[in-house]
Amino acid sequence: EVASVVRSNVTEEVTVVGNLIGAATVEVVSRVAGRLDSVNVQLGDRVSRGETIAKVEDNEIRQQVAQAEAAYAVSQATVKQREADLKYALTNLERSRSLFGRHLLPQQTLDDAEARYQAAQAQVELAGAQFNQSSARLEELRITLANTRIPSPVDGFVGKRHVDAGAYVSANLPVASLVDIRSVRLVVNLVERDLRRVTVGAAAQADVDAFPSEVVK
């Protein structure tokens, strides 16, 4: 077998051992203070963004949410009742004004009807304020309940697990450390013999066996 002689580049391969280092390490903390009900990850586990890392006990908060929902329903009913009272007071006031205009009703009775109407207006405003307050409180508790779930903020691996189930956590105490692997750095140790074979600035391609589907250039 024969072939034409051509000039081409010779590719050298160097096999080395190194470490892949994530671009960032993220500390996962709880947004609410409390005792951990469960921790769902172990050291080295792969996690996805939004996946539940741990859960804070929520029985007490659920009770508070139930109470707030009851108070919200009462406030809502009170608003409807006060609006009905206002409508009734307005009807009486209009009737009194009509009778007073025909000189069939004394001034005092008309003044009483106007006073009752103004009082009904004030009651509607008060009921509305109480309804808004109970609505805000219910929304606050629902957010707190949702925050008892501690999600992963990134895609990556669990680099450290700081606490176990039953531990008390807060915003100042990390639950776990996650290594963000969306971009990584390859750190290798080259012996002097191999270092001579690496030319600074030359094009190179590195195949990393820890990530067989990834090619880092």
Residue pairs with C-beta under 8 A, 6 or more apart in sequence:
12 197
14 190
14 194
14 197
14 198
16 188
16 189
16 190
16 194
17 188
17 189
18 186
18 187
18 188
18 189
19 186
19 187
19 188
20 181
20 184
20 185
20 186
20 187
20 208
20 210
20 211
21 184
21 185
21 186
21 187
22 156
22 157
22 159
22 179
22 180
22 181
22 183
22 184
23 180
23 181
23 182
23 183
23 184
23 185
24 154
24 179
24 180
25 159
25 177
25 178
25 179
25 180
26 153
26 154
26 156
26 177
26 178
26 179
26 180
27 174
27 176
27 177
27 178
28 53
28 54
28 150
28 152
28 153
28 174
28 175
28 176
28 177
28 178
29 150
29 169
29 170
29 171
29 172
29 173
29 174
29 175
30 54
30 56
30 147
30 148
30 150
30 169
30 170
30 171
30 173
30 175
31 147
31 150
31 171
32 56
32 61
32 144
32 147
32 148
33 168
33 169
33 170
33 171
34 56
34 57
34 58
34 148
34 168
34 169
35 56
35 57
35 166
35 167
35 168
35 169
36 54
36 55
36 56
36 57
36 163
36 164
36 165
36 166
36 167
36 168
36 169
36 175
37 55
37 56
37 57
37 58
37 165
38 54
38 55
38 165
39 53
39 54
39 161
39 163
39 164
39 165
39 175
39 176
40 52
40 53
40 54
40 55
41 47
41 53
41 54
41 158
41 161
41 176
42 158
42 161
43 158
43 159
43 160
43 161
44 157
44 158
45 157
45 158
46 156
46 157
47 53
47 152
47 155
47 156
47 157
47 158
47 178
48 152
48 155
49 151
49 152
49 153
49 154
49 155
50 151
50 152
51 151
51 152
52 149
52 150
52 151
52 152
53 150
53 151
53 152
53 175
53 176
54 150
54 163
54 165
54 169
54 175
54 176
55 148
55 149
55 150
56 148
56 149
56 150
56 169
57 148
58 145
58 148
61 141
61 144
61 145
61 148
62 145
64 141
65 138
65 141
65 142
65 145
68 134
68 137
68 138
68 141
69 138
71 134
71 137
71 138
72 131
72 134
72 135
72 138
74 134
75 127
75 130
75 131
75 133
75 134
75 135
76 131
78 127
78 130
78 131
79 124
79 127
79 128
79 131
81 127
82 120
82 123
82 124
82 126
82 127
83 124
85 120
85 123
85 124
86 117
86 120
86 121
86 123
86 124
88 120
89 113
89 116
89 117
89 119
89 120
90 117
90 120
92 113
92 116
92 117
93 113
93 114
93 116
93 117
95 113
96 105
96 109
96 110
96 113
96 114
97 110
97 113
99 105
100 106
100 107
100 109
100 110
150 175
152 178
153 178
154 178
154 180
154 182
155 180
155 181
155 182
156 178
156 179
156 180
156 181
156 182
157 178
157 179
157 181
158 176
158 177
158 178
158 179
159 176
159 177
159 178
159 179
160 176
160 177
161 175
161 176
162 173
162 174
162 175
162 176
162 177
163 169
163 173
163 175
169 175
184 216
186 206
186 208
186 216
190 198
198 204
204 217
205 215
205 217
206 215
206 216
206 217
207 215
208 214
208 215
208 216
